[in-house]
Amino acid sequence: MKERRRAHRIAFDGAATLIFGQDRYPVSLEDLSVQGARVSLSEPLALPDASPVTLHIVLDDSDIQLLLPALIKRQMGSDVGLMFKRAAVEDMQHLRRLVMLHQGDEAEDDPATLLPPEA
């Protein structure tokens, strides 16, 4: 199967919260990129594909919190694939730095590259 991702994903072991409407689900953050994430829930969640959700990440040892609007792209058992929508520029900058730190990339922060392409 051909890899279709345009953004480099990093393995990321952390806790986060998946928000759907008024419901909040604790999730384990499995991997992360500037365009999406894979999270794991304690039990499968039956949300339709393309459901709008928000991924809330609180970084350890920091007061930085990321609120990343996303769409559900796929669900396989308790794993959920998310594609980020247009988040606040500040959240996307923190996300990009986080990804760069974990992959060792020291590329310059170009705000134009922080946002995923519009669909």
C-alpha positions as CSV (number, residue, x, y, z in Angstrom):
1,M,0.0,0.0,0.0
2,K,1.4,3.4,-1.0
3,E,2.0,5.9,1.8
4,R,-0.2,9.0,1.1
5,R,0.9,11.2,4.0
6,R,2.5,14.5,3.2
7,A,3.6,15.3,6.7
8,H,6.1,13.4,8.8
9,R,4.6,11.6,11.8
10,I,6.4,11.1,15.0
11,A,5.7,8.5,17.7
12,F,4.4,10.4,20.7
13,D,3.4,8.9,24.0
14,G,1.2,11.2,25.8
15,A,-2.3,11.8,27.2
16,A,-4.9,14.0,25.6
17,T,-8.6,14.6,25.5
18,L,-10.9,14.1,22.4
19,I,-13.8,16.4,22.5
20,F,-17.0,15.7,20.6
21,G,-19.8,18.2,21.2
22,Q,-20.2,18.2,25.0
23,D,-18.6,14.8,25.5
24,R,-14.9,14.4,26.5
25,Y,-13.0,11.2,26.0
26,P,-9.5,10.6,27.5
27,V,-7.2,9.3,24.9
28,S,-3.6,8.1,24.5
29,L,-1.7,10.1,21.8
30,E,0.1,7.5,19.7
31,D,1.6,9.5,16.9
32,L,1.4,13.1,15.7
33,S,2.1,15.3,12.8
34,V,1.3,18.9,11.8
35,Q,-1.6,17.6,9.8
36,G,-3.1,14.9,12.1
37,A,-2.8,12.4,14.8
38,R,-3.6,8.8,15.8
39,V,-5.1,8.4,19.2
40,S,-6.2,5.3,21.2
41,L,-9.3,5.1,23.4
42,S,-9.9,2.6,26.3
43,E,-12.9,1.3,24.3
44,P,-14.0,1.8,20.7
45,L,-15.9,4.9,19.9
46,A,-18.7,4.9,17.3
47,L,-18.5,8.3,15.7
48,P,-19.2,8.7,11.9
49,D,-16.2,9.5,9.7
50,A,-15.7,13.2,9.1
51,S,-17.2,14.0,12.5
52,P,-15.8,17.3,13.8
53,V,-13.9,16.9,17.0
54,T,-11.2,18.8,19.0
55,L,-8.0,17.3,20.3
56,H,-6.9,18.9,23.5
57,I,-3.2,18.3,24.4
58,V,-1.6,19.5,27.6
59,L,2.1,19.4,27.4
60,D,3.9,17.8,30.4
61,D,6.0,20.2,32.5
62,S,4.5,23.2,30.7
63,D,1.5,25.5,30.8
64,I,1.1,25.0,27.0
65,Q,-2.3,23.6,25.9
66,L,-3.1,22.9,22.3
67,L,-6.7,22.9,21.1
68,L,-6.7,21.3,17.6
69,P,-9.9,21.2,15.6
70,A,-10.0,18.0,13.6
71,L,-12.1,15.6,11.6
72,I,-12.3,11.8,12.2
73,K,-10.6,10.2,9.2
74,R,-10.8,6.6,10.2
75,Q,-11.5,4.3,13.1
76,M,-10.2,0.8,13.6
77,G,-11.2,-0.7,17.0
78,S,-10.1,1.7,19.7
79,D,-7.7,3.6,17.3
80,V,-8.9,6.8,15.7
81,G,-7.1,8.7,13.0
82,L,-7.6,12.5,13.0
83,M,-7.0,15.1,10.3
84,F,-6.5,18.6,11.7
85,K,-8.5,21.5,10.4
86,R,-7.5,25.2,10.7
87,A,-6.4,25.7,14.2
88,A,-5.2,28.9,15.7
89,V,-1.8,30.0,14.4
90,E,-0.3,29.9,17.9
91,D,-1.5,26.3,18.4
92,M,-0.1,25.3,15.1
93,Q,3.3,26.9,15.9
94,H,3.5,25.0,19.2
95,L,2.5,21.8,17.3
96,R,5.1,22.3,14.7
97,R,7.8,22.9,17.3
98,L,6.8,19.8,19.2
99,V,7.0,17.7,16.0
100,M,10.4,19.2,15.1
101,L,11.8,18.6,18.6
102,H,10.8,14.9,18.4
103,Q,12.2,14.4,14.9
104,G,15.3,16.6,15.4
105,D,14.3,19.0,12.6
106,E,15.6,22.5,13.0
107,A,13.7,24.0,10.0
108,E,12.6,27.6,10.2
109,D,9.1,28.3,11.4
110,D,7.3,29.6,8.3
111,P,3.7,30.4,9.2
112,A,2.6,29.5,5.7
113,T,3.7,25.9,6.2
114,L,2.0,25.5,9.6
115,L,-1.6,25.2,8.3
116,P,-2.9,22.1,6.5
117,P,-4.1,22.7,2.9
118,E,-7.8,23.7,2.5
119,A,-10.0,20.9,1.3
